[in-house]
């Protein structure tokens, strides 16, 4: 009987099915595949390693998702998975860059601009998610008092642009407060320069994914229906026709309504099917337990 068991294991290994990686399209054994924790998508380990290494090298570390653009979730790749796949030096860079990006995008924290200090300082936001003006920040390590927006020495009574003009008359650089028709402005959240050459007034920062109005820099993260352009100084300045806006709102409302109707219709069937599903799982589990215990008796 021991010989039979060994032969069976050998046969199982010989007929182990090959799985096609959706990135490189090569057939690999299950041992060489990696399953993402969140979405359960399967890719070969070499493709996942190369994918994560490129993203970390380019600095895209805040939100790493499944490489499949058609993924149903899309699945999020966690730090523990990155550590398992990439080389140690790449993972160290990932942790360092991720922490730096989180501090840069957090309105309540900022880095001390003093050379060699590298202290994370607290910013008093007074409850504002995106402070519109600079706030004084005191570094507990080196004692520097600086502006939370332009990172210059604290300038009470002056805006960031006024202070920069007074200190650098030859080169003002990209201003923090731009006129309405300017082609280059700064993101109101992370202050990275953004250029707009064409398109509508609804902008999304490529760095921090913050959505805002190009003209007044008002946040549009929660304005799914774009009601911001129905009133106020930005009325009818979205850049799309009225029919296009109405069609967009109809689609958004239709999606939410469709999910609601689907949930309402499916809920009675889910309640009725729940006992059957649980019963089937119990039977399968019981059968598996019996198969494990009813093994061949050695002679």
Secondary structure, 3 states (H helix, E strand, C coil): CHHHHHHHHHHHHHCCCCEECCCCCCEECHHHEEECCCCCCEEEHHHHHHHHHHHHHHCCCCCCECCCCCCCCCCECCHHHHHHHCCHHHHHHHHHHHHHHHHHHCCCEEECCCCCCCCEEECCCCCCCCCCCCCEEECCCCCCEEECCCCCECCCCCCHHHHHHHHCCCCCCCCCCCCCCCCEEECCCCCCEEECCCCCCEEECCCCCCEEECCCCCECCCCCCCHHHHCHHHCCCCCCCHHHHHHHHHHHHHHHHHHHHHHHHHHHHHHHHHHHHHHHHHHHHHHHHHHHHCCCCCC
